[in-house]
Amino acid sequence: MPSTLDETLLPLHPRTGERALGRRRDGRPIWPIKGGSAEGSDPSTPPAPTGEPGANPPNADPANPPAPPANDPAAEQQLAAAEKAAQSAQAERDELLAGLRRVLDPSGAAGEQDPAKLAEQAATERDAALAEARRLRVELAAHQAAHKGGADPARLLDSRAVAAQLESLDPSDAKFAERLDTVIAAAVEANPLLRATGAPAGPAKGGADFTPGAPATVTPEQFARMSYSERVELHQLDPDLYARLSAANE
C-alpha cells in the first residue's frame, strides 16, 4: 500500500505498471528508470538515432554483407536499347564510308585505304584537273593571238621557252590579253623561226634581212645569242639550218 495519500494520486506507467516517483514543477510525472537516475528522461520518448544514415547496423556481420538489391527491369531495357542504338549508328557510319570509297575509288585499287587519304587524293586530282583546264585556256588564247602577232601557232606552242612564259599567265587576270601579246611579240623577236610564213618581219636584227613573203631565217649573230632551249627548238624545226649555224659558230 502507498505510504502516503499523495502516492495514490501519482499515475501508473501504461506499459511498466510502475507508479511515478513524483511530479516535476511543470506537473509532468517522474517515471522510475532501471539503471538510471530518478531525474532521467521520459522513457516514453524514443531515443534519438545515432550514426550516419545508411550505416551498417551494429550487429551486422562484415563477413556476410547484405545481398545487393535486385536489378531494375526498366533500367536493363534502357541499357539494351542504348546498346542497340550505338550498334545501329556504327553500322550506318561503316556503310557511309563504304559508299565514299566506292565514289572515290570505283575500281577498288585503293582497297581499305584511309578515307582521309582518299579525300586528299581526290583534292589532288581536282587541283590537277583545274591546272590542266587553265593550261588549255591559255594555249587556246595563245593560238588565237598568234595570228595577230605574226607568229606560227604550232611553232609558238611547241616552243619550250614560250610554254614556260605561258605557265605564268593567269587567264582570269584583267590584263591577260595584253600580257599574252607581249609574250608572243618577244618570242617572235627572239626567234624568227616562230614567225608565220609570209608575215611581215620586224626591225632588222643583227643584219638579217626579212622581206614579206620570204621564209624566216636566223643569222649567225642571232644563233650565238640563242639559249640552249631555243637552239633545241631550231634543231627540231630546221636541222639543216641548225647544222650550218652551228658549224659557223665554232
Secondary structure as the mmCIF struct_conf table of DSSP 4:
data_model
#
loop_
_struct_conf.conf_type_id
_struct_conf.id
_struct_conf.beg_label_comp_id
_struct_conf.beg_label_asym_id
_struct_conf.beg_label_seq_id
_struct_conf.end_label_comp_id
_struct_conf.end_label_asym_id
_struct_conf.end_label_seq_id
BEND BEND1 SER A 3 THR A 4
TURN_TY1_P TURN_TY1_P1 LEU A 5 ASP A 6
HELX_RH_3T_P HELX_RH_3T_P1 GLU A 7 LEU A 9
BEND BEND2 LEU A 10 LEU A 10
HELX_LH_PP_P HELX_LH_PP_P1 PRO A 11 PRO A 11
STRN STRN1 LEU A 12 LEU A 12
HELX_LH_PP_P HELX_LH_PP_P2 HIS A 13 HIS A 13
TURN_TY1_P TURN_TY1_P2 PRO A 14 THR A 16
HELX_LH_PP_P HELX_LH_PP_P3 GLU A 18 GLU A 18
STRN STRN2 ARG A 19 ARG A 19
HELX_LH_PP_P HELX_LH_PP_P4 ALA A 20 ALA A 20
STRN STRN3 GLY A 22 ARG A 23
TURN_TY1_P TURN_TY1_P3 ARG A 25 ASP A 26
BEND BEND3 GLY A 27 GLY A 27
STRN STRN4 PRO A 29 ILE A 30
TURN_TY1_P TURN_TY1_P4 LYS A 34 GLY A 35
BEND BEND4 GLY A 36 GLY A 36
TURN_TY1_P TURN_TY1_P5 ALA A 38 GLU A 39
TURN_TY1_P TURN_TY1_P6 PRO A 43 SER A 44
BEND BEND5 THR A 45 THR A 45
HELX_LH_PP_P HELX_LH_PP_P5 PRO A 46 PRO A 49
BEND BEND6 GLY A 51 GLY A 51
TURN_TY1_P TURN_TY1_P7 PRO A 53 GLY A 54
HELX_LH_PP_P HELX_LH_PP_P6 ALA A 55 PRO A 57
TURN_TY1_P TURN_TY1_P8 PRO A 58 ASN A 59
TURN_TY1_P TURN_TY1_P9 PRO A 62 ALA A 63
BEND BEND7 ASN A 64 ASN A 64
HELX_LH_PP_P HELX_LH_PP_P7 PRO A 65 ASP A 72
HELX_RH_AL_P HELX_RH_AL_P1 PRO A 73 LEU A 104
TURN_TY1_P TURN_TY1_P10 PRO A 106 SER A 107
TURN_TY1_P TURN_TY1_P11 ALA A 109 ALA A 110
BEND BEND8 GLU A 112 GLU A 112
HELX_RH_AL_P HELX_RH_AL_P2 PRO A 115 LYS A 148
TURN_TY1_P TURN_TY1_P12 GLY A 149 GLY A 150
STRN STRN5 ALA A 151 ALA A 151
HELX_RH_AL_P HELX_RH_AL_P3 PRO A 153 ASP A 158
HELX_RH_AL_P HELX_RH_AL_P4 ARG A 160 GLU A 167
TURN_TY1_P TURN_TY1_P13 SER A 168 SER A 168
TURN_TY1_P TURN_TY1_P14 PRO A 171 SER A 172
BEND BEND9 ASP A 173 ASP A 173
TURN_TY1_P TURN_TY1_P15 ALA A 174 LYS A 175
HELX_RH_AL_P HELX_RH_AL_P5 PHE A 176 ALA A 190
HELX_RH_3T_P HELX_RH_3T_P2 PRO A 192 LEU A 194
STRN STRN6 ARG A 195 ARG A 195
HELX_LH_PP_P HELX_LH_PP_P8 ALA A 196 ALA A 196
TURN_TY1_P TURN_TY1_P16 THR A 197 GLY A 198
HELX_LH_PP_P HELX_LH_PP_P9 ALA A 199 ALA A 201
BEND BEND10 PRO A 203 PRO A 203
TURN_TY1_P TURN_TY1_P17 GLY A 206 GLY A 207
TURN_TY1_P TURN_TY1_P18 PRO A 212 GLY A 213
BEND BEND11 ALA A 214 ALA A 214
HELX_LH_PP_P HELX_LH_PP_P10 PRO A 215 ALA A 216
HELX_RH_AL_P HELX_RH_AL_P6 PRO A 220 ARG A 225
HELX_RH_AL_P HELX_RH_AL_P7 TYR A 228 LEU A 237
HELX_RH_AL_P HELX_RH_AL_P8 PRO A 239 ASN A 249
#
